[in-house]
Amino acid sequence: MSKKSTPAVEVRPSIDSSQVAFTLPQASTYSGLSVWQLRTMVWGGQLTARKAGRNLIVLRGDLDAALVALPRVTLSDAGWFKQRQVRA
């Protein structure tokens, strides 16, 4: 008898609406970015984080500001979309 493997289920950390600080997994859930994207933003100086023991903590205001500062996507950035519109 062979064992059936169960599919991996991603468990997202919960976020309280009154929370003012997030761990990176919580910040990932809040922002929609991966933990590694957030780490890269911290290391690159685009996102301010604080150290709490071994954990990085991000304040909600700092995360919101970093998200607003991300570059906007324009039609000129999406050449594939422009070509698709021309064909349609």
Phi and psi restraints in degrees (value plus and minus 20) as a CYANA .aco file:
   2 SER   PHI    -115.8   -75.8
   2 SER   PSI     126.6   166.6
   3 LYS   PHI    -100.9   -60.9
   3 LYS   PSI     116.2   156.2
   4 LYS   PHI    -108.1   -68.1
   4 LYS   PSI     114.0   154.0
   5 SER   PHI    -104.4   -64.4
   5 SER   PSI     120.7   160.7
   6 THR   PHI    -112.1   -72.1
   6 THR   PSI     122.7   162.7
   7 PRO   PHI     -85.8   -45.8
   7 PRO   PSI     127.2   167.2
   8 ALA   PHI     -89.1   -49.1
   8 ALA   PSI     115.1   155.1
   9 VAL   PHI    -133.1   -93.1
   9 VAL   PSI     107.1   147.1
  10 GLU   PHI    -103.1   -63.1
  10 GLU   PSI     103.9   143.9
  11 VAL   PHI    -120.4   -80.4
  11 VAL   PSI      97.8   137.8
  12 ARG   PHI    -115.7   -75.7
  12 ARG   PSI     115.5   155.5
  13 PRO   PHI     -86.7   -46.7
  13 PRO   PSI     127.0   167.0
  14 SER   PHI    -101.2   -61.2
  14 SER   PSI     133.6   173.6
  15 ILE   PHI    -147.0  -107.0
  15 ILE   PSI     109.6   149.6
  16 ASP   PHI    -108.3   -68.3
  16 ASP   PSI     115.3   155.3
  17 SER   PHI     -82.9   -42.9
  17 SER   PSI     -39.6     0.4
  18 SER   PHI    -114.3   -74.3
  18 SER   PSI     -18.6    21.4
  19 GLN   PHI     -85.4   -45.4
  19 GLN   PSI     114.5   154.5
  20 VAL   PHI    -124.5   -84.5
  20 VAL   PSI     -33.5     6.5
  21 ALA   PHI    -157.9  -117.9
  21 ALA   PSI     128.5   168.5
  22 PHE   PHI    -147.5  -107.5
  22 PHE   PSI     127.3   167.3
  23 THR   PHI     -94.4   -54.4
  23 THR   PSI     148.8   188.8
  24 LEU   PHI     -82.9   -42.9
  24 LEU   PSI     -60.7   -20.7
  25 PRO   PHI     -82.2   -42.2
  25 PRO   PSI     -57.8   -17.8
  26 GLN   PHI     -87.5   -47.5
  26 GLN   PSI     -61.4   -21.4
  27 ALA   PHI     -83.2   -43.2
  27 ALA   PSI     -53.9   -13.9
  28 SER   PHI     -84.2   -44.2
  28 SER   PSI     -65.3   -25.3
  29 THR   PHI     -83.0   -43.0
  29 THR   PSI     -63.9   -23.9
  30 TYR   PHI     -84.1   -44.1
  30 TYR   PSI     -62.9   -22.9
  31 SER   PHI    -112.2   -72.2
  31 SER   PSI     -43.8    -3.8
  32 GLY   PHI      65.6   105.6
  32 GLY   PSI     -18.1    21.9
  33 LEU   PHI    -114.3   -74.3
  33 LEU   PSI     137.2   177.2
  34 SER   PHI     -96.0   -56.0
  34 SER   PSI     141.7   181.7
  35 VAL   PHI     -79.7   -39.7
  35 VAL   PSI     -59.5   -19.5
  36 TRP   PHI     -89.5   -49.5
  36 TRP   PSI     -54.4   -14.4
  37 GLN   PHI     -83.4   -43.4
  37 GLN   PSI     -61.1   -21.1
  38 LEU   PHI     -85.4   -45.4
  38 LEU   PSI     -63.6   -23.6
  39 ARG   PHI     -78.9   -38.9
  39 ARG   PSI     -63.0   -23.0
  40 THR   PHI     -82.3   -42.3
  40 THR   PSI     -59.1   -19.1
  41 MET   PHI     -85.5   -45.5
  41 MET   PSI     -58.5   -18.5
  42 VAL   PHI     -84.9   -44.9
  42 VAL   PSI     -69.8   -29.8
  43 TRP   PHI     -83.7   -43.7
  43 TRP   PSI     -50.8   -10.8
  44 GLY   PHI    -107.0   -67.0
  44 GLY   PSI     -20.6    19.4
  45 GLY   PHI      62.2   102.2
  45 GLY   PSI     -11.5    28.5
  46 GLN   PHI    -104.9   -64.9
  46 GLN   PSI     -37.1     2.9
  47 LEU   PHI    -157.7  -117.7
  47 LEU   PSI     108.4   148.4
  48 THR   PHI    -105.9   -65.9
  48 THR   PSI     111.6   151.6
  49 ALA   PHI    -150.6  -110.6
  49 ALA   PSI     138.9   178.9
  50 ARG   PHI    -139.1   -99.1
  50 ARG   PSI     132.7   172.7
  51 LYS   PHI    -117.1   -77.1
  51 LYS   PSI     107.5   147.5
  52 ALA   PHI    -146.5  -106.5
  52 ALA   PSI      73.1   113.1
  53 GLY   PHI      47.2    87.2
  53 GLY   PSI    -141.2  -101.2
  54 ARG   PHI    -113.4   -73.4
  54 ARG   PSI     -25.2    14.8
  55 ASN   PHI    -115.6   -75.6
  55 ASN   PSI     129.1   169.1
  56 LEU   PHI    -117.7   -77.7
  56 LEU   PSI     113.2   153.2
  57 ILE   PHI    -137.2   -97.2
  57 ILE   PSI     115.3   155.3
  58 VAL   PHI    -139.1   -99.1
  58 VAL   PSI     108.4   148.4
  59 LEU   PHI     -95.0   -55.0
  59 LEU   PSI     123.2   163.2
  60 ARG   PHI     -75.4   -35.4
  60 ARG   PSI     -63.4   -23.4
  61 GLY   PHI     -82.2   -42.2
  61 GLY   PSI     -60.5   -20.5
  62 ASP   PHI     -85.6   -45.6
  62 ASP   PSI     -60.2   -20.2
  63 LEU   PHI     -87.6   -47.6
  63 LEU   PSI     -63.7   -23.7
  64 ASP   PHI     -79.4   -39.4
  64 ASP   PSI     -63.7   -23.7
  65 ALA   PHI     -84.1   -44.1
  65 ALA   PSI     -61.2   -21.2
  66 ALA   PHI     -86.2   -46.2
  66 ALA   PSI     -57.7   -17.7
  67 LEU   PHI     -87.1   -47.1
  67 LEU   PSI     -60.8   -20.8
  68 VAL   PHI     -86.0   -46.0
  68 VAL   PSI     -52.1   -12.1
  69 ALA   PHI     -97.8   -57.8
  69 ALA   PSI     -31.3     8.7
  70 LEU   PHI     -82.8   -42.8
  70 LEU   PSI     126.8   166.8
  71 PRO   PHI     -85.0   -45.0
  71 PRO   PSI     123.4   163.4
  72 ARG   PHI     -98.4   -58.4
  72 ARG   PSI     129.1   169.1
  73 VAL   PHI    -112.3   -72.3
  73 VAL   PSI     108.5   148.5
  74 THR   PHI    -133.8   -93.8
  74 THR   PSI     147.8   187.8
  75 LEU   PHI     -79.5   -39.5
  75 LEU   PSI     -54.5   -14.5
  76 SER   PHI     -87.0   -47.0
  76 SER   PSI     -44.9    -4.9
  77 ASP   PHI     -94.8   -54.8
  77 ASP   PSI     -44.1    -4.1
  78 ALA   PHI    -127.7   -87.7
  78 ALA   PSI      51.3    91.3
  79 GLY   PHI     -78.3   -38.3
  79 GLY   PSI     -56.2   -16.2
  80 TRP   PHI     -82.8   -42.8
  80 TRP   PSI     -55.3   -15.3
  81 PHE   PHI     -91.6   -51.6
  81 PHE   PSI     -59.5   -19.5
  82 LYS   PHI     -82.0   -42.0
  82 LYS   PSI     -64.0   -24.0
  83 GLN   PHI     -83.6   -43.6
  83 GLN   PSI     -57.4   -17.4
  84 ARG   PHI     -85.6   -45.6
  84 ARG   PSI     -59.2   -19.2
  85 GLN   PHI     -86.0   -46.0
  85 GLN   PSI     -55.9   -15.9
  86 VAL   PHI     -86.9   -46.9
  86 VAL   PSI     -59.3   -19.3
  87 ARG   PHI     -89.8   -49.8
  87 ARG   PSI     -49.4    -9.4
